[in-house]
Amino acid sequence: MVINVLAEQGNPRTQNSIMDQSRILIVDDDRLMLTLLAGVLRHEGFHHVERATNGKQALELLLQFRPEIVFLDIEMPDLNGIDTLKAIKAYGVVTQVVMVTATPTTQYVKDAKESGAAGFLVKPVSPAKVADAVKTCLLKARQEEGEIELCIYDPSHS
């Protein structure tokens, strides 16, 4: 099935259905950041949002909650974000992982990309960037599951 992404994003029924069904996990050792991200996601219409304060807790929730998207802080005690991402991929759980950090070093970006991250956000994150990341990841997840084939419409080439 081919869906015009721009048309589908504008369809309130499709958007509400996707938001109602989507599960998102936020992992950050900063409780304020957890609260802020969860608030942004709920404001955007996502109601199935779980939180973890470290990588070990995230891995436990991941297996129970099976989120489509994980927002994962890089710098955390015990199990950092890169190692948590590697564990997520080793478990074989199909999820889109967006790395989040206040210190975007070249090495972090390289490690995240090589470990399978779907995206990278730099703190402080704006609500618009969070919303864009979620929409992009959900479309990518649906495409990987075989539910849709992306058909990008560029009006400048009509």
C-alpha positions as CSV (number, residue, x, y, z in Angstrom):
1,M,0.0,0.0,0.0
2,V,1.4,3.4,-0.9
3,I,0.6,6.4,1.2
4,N,1.4,10.0,0.4
5,V,3.1,11.0,3.6
6,L,2.1,14.7,3.4
7,A,-1.5,13.9,2.8
8,E,-1.6,11.2,5.5
9,Q,0.1,13.6,8.1
10,G,-2.7,16.0,7.6
11,N,-5.5,13.5,8.1
12,P,-6.7,13.9,11.7
13,R,-8.2,10.4,11.9
14,T,-4.9,8.8,10.9
15,Q,-2.9,11.0,13.3
16,N,-5.2,10.3,16.2
17,S,-5.1,6.6,15.5
18,I,-1.3,6.5,15.3
19,M,-1.0,8.6,18.5
20,D,-3.5,6.5,20.5
21,Q,-1.6,3.3,19.6
22,S,2.0,4.5,19.8
23,R,4.1,3.6,22.8
24,I,7.1,5.8,23.7
25,L,9.8,5.2,26.3
26,I,11.8,8.1,27.7
27,V,15.1,7.3,29.4
28,D,17.0,10.0,31.3
29,D,18.6,10.3,34.7
30,D,17.5,13.9,34.9
31,R,13.9,13.8,36.3
32,L,13.2,17.3,35.1
33,M,14.0,16.2,31.5
34,L,11.8,13.1,31.9
35,T,8.9,15.3,33.0
36,L,9.5,17.9,30.2
37,L,9.7,15.3,27.5
38,A,6.7,13.4,28.8
39,G,4.7,16.7,28.9
40,V,5.6,17.6,25.3
41,L,4.6,14.1,24.1
42,R,1.3,14.2,26.0
43,H,0.6,17.7,24.6
44,E,1.2,16.3,21.1
45,G,-1.4,13.6,21.8
46,F,0.7,10.6,22.8
47,H,-0.8,8.9,25.8
48,H,1.3,5.7,26.1
49,V,4.5,7.2,27.5
50,E,6.7,5.4,30.0
51,R,9.8,6.7,31.8
52,A,13.0,5.1,33.0
53,T,15.8,6.8,35.0
54,N,18.7,4.5,33.9
55,G,19.7,2.0,31.2
56,K,19.0,-1.1,33.3
57,Q,15.4,0.1,34.1
58,A,15.0,1.0,30.4
59,L,15.9,-2.6,29.3
60,E,13.4,-4.1,31.7
61,L,10.6,-1.7,30.5
62,L,11.6,-2.3,26.9
63,L,10.7,-6.0,27.1
64,Q,7.4,-5.3,28.9
65,F,6.2,-2.2,27.1
66,R,7.6,-2.8,23.6
67,P,7.8,0.9,22.6
68,E,7.9,2.0,19.0
69,I,10.2,4.9,20.0
70,V,12.8,5.3,22.7
71,F,14.3,8.7,23.6
72,L,17.6,7.7,25.2
73,D,19.9,10.0,27.1
74,I,23.6,9.2,26.5
75,E,25.2,10.3,29.7
76,M,23.7,8.2,32.6
77,P,25.2,6.3,35.5
78,D,25.5,2.5,35.6
79,L,24.6,1.9,31.9
80,N,25.1,4.7,29.5
81,G,22.9,5.4,26.5
82,I,25.3,4.0,23.9
83,D,25.6,0.7,25.8
84,T,21.8,0.7,26.4
85,L,21.3,1.2,22.7
86,K,23.6,-1.7,21.9
87,A,21.7,-3.9,24.3
88,I,18.3,-2.9,22.7
89,K,19.6,-3.9,19.3
90,A,21.1,-7.2,20.7
91,Y,17.7,-8.1,22.2
92,G,16.2,-7.8,18.7
93,V,13.4,-5.5,19.8
94,V,12.2,-3.5,16.8
95,T,12.2,0.2,18.0
96,Q,13.4,3.5,16.8
97,V,15.9,5.0,19.2
98,V,16.5,8.7,19.3
99,M,19.6,9.7,21.3
100,V,19.4,12.8,23.5
101,T,22.4,14.6,24.9
102,A,23.6,18.0,26.2
103,T,27.1,17.3,24.9
104,P,27.0,16.3,21.2
105,T,30.5,15.2,20.6
106,T,31.6,13.8,17.3
107,Q,32.4,10.5,19.0
108,Y,28.9,10.2,20.5
109,V,27.2,10.9,17.1
110,K,29.5,8.3,15.5
111,D,28.9,5.7,18.2
112,A,25.1,6.3,18.2
113,K,24.9,6.0,14.4
114,E,27.1,2.8,14.3
115,S,25.0,1.3,17.1
116,G,21.7,1.8,15.2
117,A,20.2,5.1,16.5
118,A,17.4,6.5,14.3
119,G,18.2,10.1,15.3
120,F,20.0,12.5,17.6
121,L,18.6,15.4,19.6
122,V,20.6,18.0,21.5
123,K,19.4,19.4,24.8
124,P,17.7,21.6,25.4
125,V,15.2,20.2,22.9
126,S,12.3,22.2,21.6
127,P,8.8,20.7,21.5
128,A,8.8,21.1,17.7
129,K,11.9,19.0,17.4
130,V,10.5,16.3,19.7
131,A,7.3,16.2,17.7
132,D,9.2,16.0,14.4
133,A,11.4,13.2,15.7
134,V,8.4,11.2,16.8
135,K,6.5,11.6,13.5
136,T,9.6,10.7,11.5
137,C,10.3,7.7,13.7
138,L,6.7,6.4,13.5
139,L,6.7,6.7,9.8
140,K,10.0,4.8,9.6
141,A,8.8,2.2,12.0
142,R,5.6,1.6,10.0
143,Q,7.6,1.4,6.8
144,E,10.0,-1.2,8.3
145,E,7.0,-3.3,9.5
146,G,5.8,-3.3,5.9
147,E,2.6,-1.4,6.7
148,I,3.4,1.5,4.3
149,E,5.7,2.3,1.6
150,L,6.8,5.9,1.8
151,C,5.9,8.1,-1.2
152,I,7.5,11.5,-0.6
153,Y,5.7,14.2,-2.5
154,D,7.8,17.2,-3.6
155,P,5.6,19.8,-5.2
156,S,8.6,21.5,-6.8
157,H,9.0,18.6,-9.1
158,S,5.3,18.3,-10.3
